[in-house]
């Protein structure tokens, strides 16, 4: 499979996002109290299921909070109740829930999956208001671009989508931001920054999770989602990436993106061609004539891994609501508000982690963690490999339907506390998307072999990037860079430096003082030794 002994470059992790100050501390604190009230009403702050596990001193506080739980707090599992509470709290809380769904290592797989199904469906705002938003953003009447502009077909926390028709007969989807949503997001982020600061100060156990970086990661994702021009650019970029895979017959080339209608793009409006097929949220989607459910599940996994490993950019919100399908096993992705990006080091990290578990090479996985800087160097590679074996061996030999990549990753991250591994903000979207992709594939086919689907993509990447051809390519690149450096040196040789040596003469008074001092020291020495001499 090629030489895997080289160090990952760079080993230094990227800097965490800059933490912004809380602009209105008093308002943010009052808003946090309101959030706490909603969480208590849904029994999501100290769920009754975990009360027996709390310290004795904390149980009476939990029992007191349970008295204030409403009807919402008596139905469903903890993750489901927290998801409903986040839906009530709005866009920032919903985004927080989507990111928390990546941390199966902390909250457990079932809890993370319940949050992963978090839906942000809200009542739509009126069509007339949407038309005004379109005209204000595009600077032209709606009729000048669309011959028909229908009522909303989907309404989320940030925006809603309308079907429309262009003059050339193409059906399009027009996404319009909710009026005033920027203000709600800004207020919510202010409260989250305050909560992160309080957690760092008063909850030492929370510091390993880097709550400030966690919040800024959410803030950065939301900022991008609130500018439809950036989402249009992301849709165009990912469409090109998916198109390259399809053109080369790539094993991950069964996912496409709708074309962007640039005349219908503004800061608050995005227009895309209508996605073919049915959304995977529709029970009839997987029952369409000619649909191959297992191939469809394979293509979800392979398309994601191909985007992440081959191109370093991937759709980071691949849940059923954002995926349309049609026969035989073709996928169309929508909603490009969140794009995950991986540098060369993170891409190799992902490939070697997956291949290490596929081939049961725990030492390789451990070495990759150390080389990437994910585990501090004072720990033992061998001890970390032993911990990884404890994670991997229990799943070896089991049926694919019993082996969860999300659960495996969750168990992998459970050992991070033992080895002082901190949360890596640049990997949050990767973890979130892997869990979502696994959920989609398993719901399409409960017996789907996720590892068999991933193997050809990972193996191809390992061969291409680390095999003999890659080593020869890297050697040629290094030789080329060396020759360029020598050429620059020959054209601009270093200039000789002139060294001037100046003689310095000791002043006469300094010489006299030195002689007198030496004579006095000699006289003192003779006087001290005189009794012994005589």
Secondary structure by P-SEA (a helix, b strand, c coil): ccccccccccccccccccccccccaaaaaaaaaaaaaaaaaacccccccccccccccaaaaaaaaaaacccccccccaaaaaaaaaaaacaaaaaaaaaaccccccccaaaaaaaaacccccccccaaaaaaaaaaaaccccccccccccccccccccbbbbbbccccbbbbbbbbcccaaaaaaaaaaaaaaaaaaaaacccccccccaaaaaaaaaaaaaaaaacaaaaaaaaaaaaaaaaaaaaaccccccccccccccccccccbbbbccccccccccccccccccccaaaaaaaaaaaaaaaaccccccccccccccbbbcccbbbbbccccbbbbbcaaaaaaaaaaaaaaaacaaaaaaaaaaaaccccccccaaaaaaaaaaacccccccccccccaaaaaaaaacccccccccccccaaaaaaaaaaaaaaaaaacccccccccaaaaaaaaaaacccaaaaaaaaaaaaaaaaaaaaaaaaccccbbbbbbbbbbccaaaaaaaaaaaaaaaaaaaaaaccccc
